Every structure is written in structure tokens, then in C-alpha cells.
Amino acid sequence: MTKKSKSPVAMPGMSASDKRWRAESDLRTLRDAEEVKADSSRMHAAKAEAKKQMQALSKVSGAATPNDRSSREKRLAGRRL
């Protein structure tokens, strides 16, 4: 039985230098993420951009975003007025 890789991007024939480059790149990504989390204005801007992109993608996919209310919820809200 072969052992499955934990990483979806792992490549069986990856050279040692490629593995090192990937680890260094992953480290940069993690370091950058921590810097964004520590800076409230950058985090706020990132969240706003994420919301904008989620809304654009929901239009393409037809899926509702977390802030969208279902038609049933809208009908119920209208009755409460």
C-alpha cells in the first residue's frame, strides 16, 4: 500500500531544491499572514476585499453569500412589520 501525501501539491519526483524552495515560500506566506493579522488596518482592508470577491463569485455561481437572506427569511421579516 502506498502512503498518501498530506499535501495536495506534493509531487513524487520533486527535487530536494524544489522542496526547499516550496518550504521557504510557505514560510514567507505564513510570515506575511501574521503581519496582516497584527495590523488592524491591513486586516480590515483584506476582509473588505474578501467580502467584495465573495459577492462577485456568488453572482457567478448563483450561491448566496453569508449576508444574503433567503426569500423565506425576507417574507417572514415582511410579515413582522
C-alpha positions in Angstrom: 0.0 0.0 0.0 1.4 3.4 -0.9 1.5 6.2 1.6 -0.7 9.2 0.5 0.8 12.7 0.7 -0.7 15.1 3.1 -0.2 18.0 0.7 -2.3 18.2 -2.4 0.5 19.8 -4.3 3.2 17.3 -3.4 4.9 15.8 -6.4 6.6 12.4 -6.1 9.6 13.3 -8.2 10.2 16.7 -6.6 13.9 17.5 -6.2 15.4 18.5 -2.9 15.9 22.1 -4.1 12.3 22.3 -5.2 11.2 21.0 -1.8 13.4 23.6 -0.1 12.1 26.4 -2.3 8.5 25.4 -1.5 9.2 25.3 2.2 10.8 28.8 2.0 7.8 30.1 0.0 5.4 28.6 2.5 7.3 30.2 5.4 7.1 33.6 3.6 3.3 33.2 3.2 2.9 32.3 6.8 5.0 35.3 7.9 3.1 37.6 5.7 -0.2 36.4 7.0 0.9 37.0 10.6 1.9 40.6 9.7 -1.5 41.2 8.2 -3.3 39.8 11.2 -1.2 42.1 13.5 -2.1 45.2 11.5 -5.7 46.1 12.1 -6.0 48.4 9.1 -4.5 45.8 6.7 -6.8 43.1 8.2 -9.8 45.3 7.8 -8.9 46.0 4.1 -8.3 42.3 3.5 -11.7 41.4 5.0 -13.4 44.1 2.9 -11.7 42.8 -0.3 -12.7 39.2 0.6 -16.3 40.3 1.1 -16.2 42.0 -2.3 -14.8 39.0 -4.0 -17.2 36.6 -2.3 -20.1 38.7 -3.6 -18.7 38.7 -7.2 -18.2 34.9 -7.0 -21.7 34.3 -5.7 -23.1 36.1 -8.7 -21.1 33.8 -11.0 -22.0 30.6 -9.1 -25.6 31.6 -8.1 -24.8 30.9 -4.5 -25.9 33.1 -1.6 -23.3 34.9 0.4 -23.4 34.7 4.2 -25.1 38.2 4.4 -27.8 37.3 1.9 -31.1 36.3 3.4 -33.2 33.6 1.8 -36.5 34.5 0.2 -38.3 32.8 3.1 -36.5 34.9 5.6 -37.4 38.0 3.7 -41.1 37.0 3.6 -41.1 36.4 7.3 -39.4 39.7 8.0 -42.0 41.5 5.9 -44.9 39.9 8.0 -43.4 41.2 11.2 -43.6 44.8 10.1 
